[in-house]
């Protein structure tokens, strides 16, 4: 059985590594892997060993290993199945590069079936206003991310949902906007360094 967690804003001044270790212990995980995220299309298969992973998605078949995606407006997405779990960090660039579908492909290579996805706290279609030119460029590639030329806000949650549903994945969107909810960090809201995490484990 897999477990999904989306962390919220927390107080305190613990250092990053201390926070991550405290989170690992609290979740009773043998390992908790984080990534150096670069808005790429890189999907990593990880196990109990290794560190300093560079990419924007991870999958594992190893029990007791947690996978974390950090975000503060981008989407932390967790993926569950009976024998494989995954996590992805998906923003505007990740949507175009199809990091979420590539995560599904990797999970299926490892034998996953009946995959479900959960979209964690992320900026919503009402709040993610971009330039008109950027809006039209993204919508031309991902039509389901459209709102209107007048609003020129991108709906990243609908965009990735469309990608995943087309692959037969069951999608749950928590519907929590990071910019509109003080419980979560938002880059656009001024949280330039802080992040929350979406975490998955078998």
SESERO-731380 format. One record per atom (N, C-alpha, C, CB): residue in three letters; y, x, z. Coordinates in steps of 0.1 Angstrom, whole numbers, padded with zeros to 4 digits, always signed. Glycine has a CB too. Example, Ala and Ser with C-alpha at 12.3 -4.5 7.8 and 13.67 -1.06 7.14 Angstrom:
2
ALA-0057+0132+0078ALA-0045+0123+0078ALA-0033+0132+0078ALA-0045+0113+0090SER-0022+0128+0071SER-0011+0137+0071SER+0000+0129+0079SER-0006+0141+0057
***
This chain:
202
UNK-0012+0009+0000UNK+0000+0000+0000UNK+0012+0009+0000UNK+0000-0010+0012UNK+0022+0005-0008UNK+0035+0013-0009UNK+0045+0008+0000UNK+0040+0014-0023UNK+0055+0016+0004UNK+0066+0012+0012UNK+0079+0015+0005UNK+0065+0018+0026UNK+0089+0006+0005UNK+0102+0009+0000UNK+0113+0007+0010UNK+0105-0001-0012UNK+0122+0016+0010UNK+0133+0016+0020UNK+0146+0019+0012UNK+0131+0025+0032UNK+0157+0012+0015UNK+0170+0016+0010UNK+0179+0018+0022UNK+0176+0005+0000UNK+0183+0030+0025UNK+0191+0033+0037UNK+0205+0028+0035UNK+0191+0048+0040UNK+0212+0025+0046UNK+0226+0021+0045UNK+0235+0031+0052UNK+0228+0007+0052UNK+0248+0028+0053UNK+0257+0037+0059UNK+0254+0040+0073UNK+0272+0032+0058UNK+0254+0053+0077UNK+0251+0057+0091UNK+0262+0066+0096UNK+0237+0064+0092UNK+0265+0065+0109UNK+0275+0074+0115UNK+0269+0087+0119UNK+0281+0067+0127UNK+0276+0095+0126UNK+0271+0108+0131UNK+0275+0119+0122UNK+0257+0107+0132UNK+0273+0132+0127UNK+0278+0143+0120UNK+0266+0153+0118UNK+0289+0150+0127UNK+0254+0148+0118UNK+0243+0157+0116UNK+0244+0164+0102UNK+0229+0150+0117UNK+0239+0176+0101UNK+0239+0183+0088UNK+0229+0176+0079UNK+0236+0198+0090UNK+0231+0178+0066UNK+0223+0171+0056UNK+0208+0174+0058UNK+0226+0176+0042UNK+0204+0186+0060UNK+0189+0189+0062UNK+0184+0182+0074UNK+0187+0204+0062UNK+0192+0182+0085UNK+0188+0176+0097UNK+0186+0161+0096UNK+0198+0179+0109UNK+0195+0155+0088UNK+0194+0141+0086UNK+0181+0138+0078UNK+0206+0136+0078UNK+0179+0146+0068UNK+0167+0143+0060UNK+0154+0145+0068UNK+0167+0153+0047UNK+0154+0155+0076UNK+0142+0157+0085UNK+0140+0146+0095UNK+0143+0171+0092UNK+0151+0141+0100UNK+0151+0130+0109UNK+0145+0117+0102UNK+0165+0127+0115UNK+0150+0115+0090UNK+0145+0104+0082UNK+0130+0105+0079UNK+0153+0103+0069UNK+0126+0117+0076UNK+0111+0119+0073UNK+0103+0116+0085UNK+0109+0134+0069UNK+0107+0121+0097UNK+0100+0118+0109UNK+0100+0104+0113UNK+0106+0127+0121UNK+0111+0097+0111UNK+0113+0083+0114UNK+0103+0075+0106UNK+0127+0078+0112UNK+0101+0079+0093UNK+0092+0071+0084UNK+0078+0076+0085UNK+0097+0073+0070UNK+0075+0085+0094UNK+0061+0091+0096UNK+0055+0096+0082UNK+0052+0080+0101UNK+0064+0103+0075UNK+0059+0109+0062UNK+0056+0124+0064UNK+0070+0107+0051UNK+0046+0129+0057UNK+0042+0143+0057UNK+0053+0151+0050UNK+0029+0145+0051UNK+0058+0146+0039UNK+0069+0152+0032UNK+0078+0142+0026UNK+0063+0161+0020UNK+0091+0145+0025UNK+0101+0137+0019UNK+0108+0145+0009UNK+0110+0130+0030UNK+0106+0142-0004UNK+0112+0150-0015UNK+0126+0143-0020UNK+0103+0151-0027UNK+0135+0152-0021UNK+0148+0148-0028UNK+0150+0156-0041UNK+0160+0151-0018UNK+0159+0152-0049UNK+0162+0159-0062UNK+0176+0164-0062UNK+0159+0149-0073UNK+0178+0174-0071UNK+0191+0178-0075UNK+0194+0169-0088UNK+0193+0193-0078UNK+0201+0159-0086UNK+0203+0149-0097UNK+0214+0153-0107UNK+0205+0135-0091UNK+0211+0152-0120UNK+0221+0156-0130UNK+0223+0146-0140UNK+0216+0169-0136UNK+0220+0133-0138UNK+0221+0122-0148UNK+0213+0126-0160UNK+0236+0120-0152UNK+0201+0131-0158UNK+0192+0135-0169UNK+0182+0124-0172UNK+0185+0149-0165UNK+0172+0128-0181UNK+0161+0119-0184UNK+0148+0126-0179UNK+0160+0116-0199UNK+0149+0135-0169UNK+0138+0143-0165UNK+0130+0135-0154UNK+0142+0156-0159UNK+0117+0133-0156UNK+0108+0126-0147UNK+0098+0136-0141UNK+0101+0114-0153UNK+0098+0138-0128UNK+0089+0149-0122UNK+0077+0143-0115UNK+0097+0157-0113UNK+0066+0148-0117UNK+0054+0145-0109UNK+0053+0154-0098UNK+0041+0145-0118UNK+0053+0149-0086UNK+0053+0158-0074UNK+0041+0154-0065UNK+0066+0157-0066UNK+0038+0164-0056UNK+0027+0162-0046UNK+0033+0166-0033UNK+0015+0170-0050UNK+0024+0171-0024UNK+0028+0175-0011UNK+0036+0188-0010UNK+0015+0177-0002UNK+0034+0196-0020UNK+0042+0209-0020UNK+0054+0209-0029UNK+0032+0220-0024UNK+0061+0220-0029UNK+0072+0222-0037UNK+0085+0217-0031UNK+0070+0215-0050UNK+0096+0221-0037UNK+0110+0217-0032UNK+0120+0221-0043UNK+0113+0224-0019UNK+0132+0216-0041UNK+0143+0219-0050UNK+0140+0214-0064UNK+0145+0234-0051UNK+0136+0201-0065UNK+0133+0195-0077UNK+0146+0191-0084UNK+0124+0183-0076UNK+0147+0194-0097UNK+0159+0191-0105UNK+0155+0180-0115UNK+0165+0203-0112UNK+0160+0168-0114UNK+0157+0157-0123UNK+0163+0145-0118UNK+0142+0156-0125UNK+0160+0133-0124UNK+0165+0121-0119UNK+0155+0110-0116UNK+0175+0116-0129UNK+0142+0114-0117UNK+0131+0105-0113UNK+0119+0113-0108UNK+0127+0096-0125UNK+0112+0108-0099UNK+0099+0114-0094UNK+0089+0104-0093UNK+0102+0121-0081UNK+0076+0108-0095UNK+0064+0099-0093UNK+0054+0108-0085UNK+0058+0094-0107UNK+0046+0100-0078UNK+0035+0107-0070UNK+0023+0098-0069UNK+0040+0112-0057UNK+0012+0105-0068UNK-0001+0098-0064UNK-0006+0102-0051UNK-0012+0101-0075UNK+0002+0110-0043UNK-0002+0116-0030UNK+0003+0107-0019UNK+0004+0130-0029UNK-0006+0103-0011UNK-0003+0095+0001UNK+0005+0103+0011UNK-0015+0088+0007UNK+0014+0097+0018UNK+0022+0104+0029UNK+0033+0112+0023UNK+0013+0113+0036UNK+0036+0111+0010UNK+0047+0118+0004UNK+0058+0108+0000UNK+0043+0127-0008UNK+0070+0110+0006UNK+0081+0101+0002UNK+0089+0107-0009UNK+0089+0098+0015UNK+0094+0098-0017UNK+0103+0102-0028UNK+0117+0095-0026UNK+0097+0098-0042UNK+0127+0103-0027UNK+0141+0097-0025UNK+0150+0099-0037UNK+0147+0104-0012UNK+0158+0089-0040UNK+0168+0090-0050UNK+0181+0087-0042UNK+0166+0080-0062UNK+0191+0095-0044UNK+0204+0093-0037UNK+0214+0086-0047UNK+0210+0107-0033UNK+0223+0078-0041UNK+0232+0071-0050UNK+0244+0066-0042UNK+0225+0059-0057UNK+0255+0064-0049UNK+0267+0058-0042UNK+0275+0051-0053UNK+0276+0069-0035UNK+0269+0042-0060UNK+0273+0033-0071UNK+0263+0033-0082UNK+0287+0038-0077UNK+0256+0044-0085UNK+0245+0044-0094UNK+0233+0036-0087UNK+0240+0058-0098UNK+0223+0033-0095UNK+0212+0025-0090UNK+0201+0034-0085UNK+0207+0016-0101UNK+0197+0032-0072UNK+0184+0038-0068UNK+0174+0028-0070UNK+0185+0042-0052UNK+0164+0031-0078UNK+0153+0022-0082UNK+0140+0027-0077UNK+0153+0019-0097UNK+0132+0019-0070UNK+0119+0023-0066UNK+0109+0015-0074UNK+0117+0020-0051UNK+0097+0022-0076UNK+0087+0016-0085UNK+0074+0017-0077UNK+0085+0024-0098UNK+0067+0006-0077UNK+0054+0005-0069UNK+0043+0001-0078UNK+0055-0004-0057UNK+0031+0006-0075UNK+0018+0001-0080UNK+0007+0005-0070UNK+0015+0008-0095UNK-0005+0002-0073UNK-0016+0004-0063UNK-0018+0019-0061UNK-0028-0002-0068UNK-0017+0028-0071UNK-0021+0042-0070UNK-0010+0052-0073UNK-0032+0045-0078UNK+0002+0047-0078UNK+0013+0056-0082UNK+0026+0049-0077UNK+0013+0059-0097UNK+0035+0057-0072UNK+0048+0052-0069UNK+0058+0061-0075UNK+0051+0051-0053UNK+0071+0056-0077UNK+0081+0064-0083UNK+0095+0060-0078UNK+0080+0063-0098UNK+0105+0068-0081UNK+0118+0065-0077UNK+0127+0071-0088UNK+0122+0071-0063UNK+0138+0064-0091UNK+0148+0069-0101UNK+0162+0067-0097UNK+0145+0063-0115UNK+0171+0076-0102UNK+0185+0075-0100UNK+0190+0072-0114UNK+0191+0089-0094UNK+0196+0060-0115UNK+0200+0055-0128UNK+0215+0050-0128UNK+0191+0043-0132UNK+0223+0057-0135UNK+0237+0054-0137UNK+0239+0050-0152UNK+0247+0065-0133UNK+0252+0051-0156UNK+0255+0048-0170UNK+0247+0057-0180UNK+0270+0049-0172UNK+0248+0070-0177UNK+0241+0079-0186UNK+0226+0078-0185UNK+0245+0094-0182UNK+0221+0076-0173UNK+0206+0074-0171UNK+0201+0061-0178UNK+0203+0073-0157UNK+0210+0051-0179UNK+0206+0039-0186UNK+0204+0042-0201UNK+0216+0028-0184UNK+0214+0049-0207UNK+0214+0053-0221UNK+0202+0062-0224UNK+0227+0059-0225UNK+0199+0071-0215UNK+0188+0081-0217UNK+0174+0075-0213UNK+0190+0093-0208UNK+0174+0062-0209UNK+0162+0055-0206UNK+0153+0062-0195UNK+0154+0053-0218UNK+0160+0066-0185UNK+0152+0073-0174UNK+0143+0063-0167UNK+0162+0079-0164UNK+0146+0051-0166UNK+0137+0041-0159UNK+0125+0038-0168UNK+0145+0028-0157UNK+0126+0035-0181UNK+0114+0034-0189UNK+0106+0047-0190UNK+0118+0030-0204UNK+0112+0058-0189UNK+0104+0071-0189UNK+0096+0072-0176UNK+0113+0083-0192UNK+0102+0067-0165UNK+0095+0067-0153UNK+0082+0058-0154UNK+0104+0063-0141UNK+0084+0047-0160UNK+0072+0038-0162UNK+0062+0044-0170UNK+0077+0025-0168UNK+0066+0051-0181UNK+0056+0058-0190UNK+0048+0068-0182UNK+0064+0064-0202UNK+0055+0076-0174UNK+0048+0086-0166UNK+0039+0080-0156UNK+0059+0095-0159UNK+0043+0069-0149UNK+0034+0063-0140UNK+0021+0058-0147UNK+0041+0051-0133UNK+0023+0052-0159UNK+0011+0047-0166UNK+0002+0058-0171UNK+0016+0039-0178UNK+0008+0070-0174UNK+0000+0082-0177UNK-0009+0085-0166UNK+0009+0094-0181UNK-0005+0082-0154UNK-0012+0086-0141UNK-0021+0074-0137UNK-0003+0090-0130UNK-0022+0064-0145UNK-0031+0053-0142UNK-0025+0040-0136UNK-0041+0058-0134UNK-0012+0040-0135UNK-0006+0028-0128UNK-0007+0016-0137UNK+0009+0031-0125UNK-0009+0005-0130UNK-0009-0009-0136UNK-0001-0018-0127UNK-0023-0014-0139UNK+0003-0029-0132UNK+0010-0039-0124UNK+0022-0033-0117UNK+0000-0046-0115UNK+0030-0026-0124UNK+0042-0019-0118UNK+0053-0029-0114UNK+0047-0008-0127UNK+0059-0028-0103UNK+0070-0036-0098UNK+0082-0026-0096UNK+0067-0044-0086UNK+0094-0031-0098UNK+0106-0023-0096UNK+0116-0030-0087UNK+0113-0019-0109UNK+0123-0023-0078UNK+0133-0029-0070UNK+0146-0021-0072UNK+0129-0029-0055UNK+0157-0028-0076UNK+0170-0022-0078UNK+0177-0023-0065UNK+0178-0029-0089UNK+0181-0011-0059UNK+0188-0010-0047UNK+0203-0012-0048UNK+0185+0003-0040UNK+0210-0011-0037UNK+0224-0012-0037UNK+0231-0004-0047UNK+0230-0009-0023UNK+0240-0010-0055UNK+0247-0003-0066UNK+0258-0011-0071UNK+0237+0000-0078UNK+0267-0005-0078UNK+0279-0012-0082UNK+0276-0024-0091UNK+0289-0002-0089UNK+0283-0035-0089UNK+0279-0047-0097UNK+0288-0048-0109UNK+0281-0059-0088UNK+0284-0058-0117UNK+0291-0061-0130UNK+0306-0065-0128UNK+0284-0072-0138UNK+0309-0071-0117UNK+0323-0075-0114UNK+0332-0063-0111UNK+0323-0085-0102UNK+0326-0052-0105UNK+0334-0041-0100UNK+0334-0029-0109UNK+0329-0037-0087UNK+0324-0028-0119UNK+0323-0016-0126UNK+0331-0016-0139UNK+0308-0013-0130UNK+0344-0016-0138UNK+0353-0016-0149UNK+0354-0002-0155UNK+0367-0022-0146UNK+0353-0001-0169UNK+0355+0011-0176UNK+0365+0009-0187UNK+0341+0016-0182UNK+0368+0020-0194UNK+0377+0018-0205UNK+0371+0009-0216UNK+0381+0032-0212UNK+0380+0003-0224UNK+0374-0006-0235UNK+0366+0002-0244UNK+0386-0012-0242UNK+0370+0014-0248UNK+0362+0022-0257UNK+0348+0026-0251UNK+0369+0035-0260UNK+0348+0029-0238UNK+0335+0032-0232UNK+0326+0020-0231UNK+0337+0038-0218UNK+0333+0009-0228UNK+0325-0004-0227UNK+0318-0007-0240UNK+0335-0015-0223UNK+0326-0006-0251UNK+0320-0010-0264UNK+0309+0000-0268UNK+0331-0010-0275UNK+0311+0013-0265UNK+0301+0023-0268UNK+0288+0020-0261UNK+0306+0037-0265UNK+0289+0017-0248UNK+0276+0015-0240UNK+0270+0002-0244UNK+0280+0014-0225UNK+0278-0009-0246UNK+0272-0022-0250UNK+0266-0022-0264UNK+0283-0033-0250UNK+0271-0013-0273UNK+0265-0012-0286UNK+0250-0006-0285UNK+0273-0003-0295UNK+0248+0002-0274UNK+0235+0008-0272UNK+0226-0001-0263UNK+0236+0022-0267UNK+0232-0007-0253UNK+0225-0015-0243UNK+0232-0029-0243UNK+0225-0008-0229UNK+0229-0038-0252UNK+0236-0051-0252UNK+0235-0059-0240UNK+0231-0059-0264UNK+0225-0057-0232UNK+0223-0065-0220UNK+0232-0061-0209UNK+0209-0064-0215UNK+0240-0050-0211UNK+0249-0045-0201UNK+0263-0051-0203UNK+0250-0030-0201UNK+0264-0060-0212UNK+0277-0065-0216UNK+0282-0076-0206UNK+0277-0072-0230UNK+0296-0076-0204UNK+0302-0088-0197UNK+0312-0094-0208UNK+0310-0083-0185UNK+0323-0088-0210UNK+0332-0093-0220UNK+0343-0082-0223UNK+0340-0106-0216UNK+0348-0082-0235UNK+0359-0073-0239UNK+0371-0074-0230UNK+0363-0075-0254UNK+0374-0086-0226UNK+0385-0089-0217UNK+0383-0082-0203UNK+0388-0104-0215UNK+0371-0083-0198UNK+0368-0077-0185UNK+0365-0062-0186UNK+0357-0084-0178UNK+0358-0059-0197UNK+0352-0045-0200UNK+0346-0039-0187UNK+0362-0036-0206UNK+0338-0047-0180UNK+0330-0042-0169UNK+0315-0041-0174UNK+0331-0052-0157UNK+0309-0030-0170UNK+0295-0028-0174UNK+0285-0034-0163UNK+0291-0014-0176UNK+0275-0041-0168UNK+0265-0047-0159UNK+0252-0038-0160UNK+0262-0062-0163UNK+0253-0027-0153UNK+0241-0017-0153UNK+0228-0024-0148UNK+0245-0005-0145UNK+0230-0032-0138UNK+0218-0038-0132UNK+0211-0047-0143UNK+0222-0047-0120UNK+0218-0055-0150UNK+0212-0063-0161UNK+0206-0054-0172UNK+0222-0073-0167UNK+0213-0043-0175UNK+0209-0034-0185UNK+0195-0028-0182UNK+0219-0023-0187UNK+0193-0023-0170UNK+0181-0017-0167UNK+0170-0027-0164UNK+0182-0008-0154UNK+0174-0039-0160UNK+0164-0050-0158UNK+0158-0054-0172UNK+0171-0063-0152UNK+0167-0055-0182UNK+0162-0058-0195UNK+0152-0047-0200UNK+0174-0059-0205UNK+0156-0034-0198UNK+0147-0024-0202UNK+0133-0025-0196UNK+0153-0010-0199UNK+0133-0028-0183UNK+0120-0028-0175UNK+0112-0041-0179UNK+0123-0028-0160UNK+0118-0052-0180UNK+0111-0064-0183UNK+0105-0063-0197UNK+0121-0076-0183UNK+0111-0056-0206UNK+0105-0054-0220UNK+0093-0046-0219UNK+0115-0048-0229UNK+0091-0039-0208UNK+0078-0031-0206UNK+0068-0038-0197UNK+0082-0017-0200UNK+0071-0050-0194UNK+0061-0058-0186UNK+0062-0055-0171UNK+0047-0055-0191UNK+0073-0049-0167UNK+0075-0046-0153UNK+0082-0058-0145UNK+0084-0033-0151UNK+0077-0061-0134UNK+0083-0072-0125UNK+0095-0065-0118UNK+0072-0078-0115UNK+0107-0071-0119UNK+0119-0065-0114UNK+0125-0074-0103UNK+0129-0063-0125UNK+0128-0068-0092UNK+0136-0074-0081UNK+0149-0067-0079UNK+0128-0074-0067UNK+0160-0074-0080UNK+0173-0069-0078UNK+0179-0074-0065UNK+0183-0072-0090UNK+0181-0064-0056UNK+0186-0068-0043UNK+0200-0075-0043UNK+0186-0057-0033UNK+0207-0072-0054UNK+0220-0079-0056UNK+0231-0074-0046UNK+0219-0093-0055UNK+0230-0062-0042UNK+0240-0056-0032UNK+0249-0047-0039UNK+0233-0049-0020UNK+0262-0050-0039UNK+0272-0041-0045UNK+0278-0031-0036UNK+0284-0050-0051UNK+0277-0018-0040UNK+0281-0008-0031UNK+0297-0008-0029UNK+0277+0006-0036UNK+0304-0011-0039UNK+0319-0011-0038UNK+0323-0023-0030UNK+0325-0012-0052UNK+0316-0034-0031UNK+0320-0046-0024UNK+0314-0048-0010UNK+0317-0058-0032UNK+0306-0039-0005UNK+0299-0040+0007UNK+0301-0028+0016UNK+0284-0043+0005UNK+0308-0030+0027UNK+0312-0018+0036UNK+0300-0012+0042UNK+0321-0023+0046UNK+0288-0018+0041UNK+0276-0012+0047UNK+0271+0000+0039UNK+0265-0022+0049UNK+0276+0001+0026UNK+0271+0012+0017UNK+0282+0021+0012UNK+0264+0005+0005UNK+0278+0033+0009UNK+0287+0042+0003UNK+0290+0039-0011UNK+0282+0057+0004UNK+0303+0041-0015UNK+0307+0039-0029UNK+0316+0050-0034UNK+0314+0025-0031UNK+0312+0057-0045UNK+0320+0068-0050UNK+0333+0062-0055UNK+0312+0074-0062UNK+0333+0051-0061UNK+0346+0045-0066UNK+0354+0040-0054UNK+0343+0033-0075UNK+0348+0038-0043UNK+0355+0033-0031UNK+0360+0045-0022UNK+0346+0025-0022UNK+0358+0057-0027UNK+0363+0069-0020UNK+0353+0077-0013UNK+0373+0064-0011UNK+0341+0073-0013UNK+0330+0081-0007UNK+0325+0092-0017UNK+0318+0072-0002UNK+0332+0103-0017UNK+0330+0113-0027UNK+0317+0122-0025UNK+0341+0122-0029UNK+0313+0123-0012UNK+0302+0132-0009UNK+0290+0124-0003UNK+0306+0143+0001UNK+0293+0113+0004UNK+0282+0106+0011UNK+0274+0098+0001UNK+0288+0096+0021UNK+0261+0097+0004UNK+0251+0090-0004UNK+0242+0082+0005UNK+0243+0099-0013UNK+0237+0070-0001UNK+0225+0064+0006UNK+0213+0067-0003UNK+0227+0049+0007UNK+0201+0064+0002UNK+0189+0068-0005UNK+0180+0056-0007UNK+0182+0078+0003UNK+0173+0056-0018UNK+0162+0047-0020UNK+0149+0055-0019UNK+0163+0040-0034UNK+0140+0051-0010UNK+0128+0059-0007UNK+0116+0050-0009UNK+0129+0064+0008UNK+0106+0057-0015UNK+0093+0050-0017UNK+0082+0060-0013UNK+0091+0046-0032UNK+0071+0054-0009UNK+0059+0062-0005UNK+0046+0053-0007UNK+0060+0068+0009UNK+0035+0060-0009UNK+0022+0053-0009UNK+0017+0050+0006UNK+0011+0061-0017
***
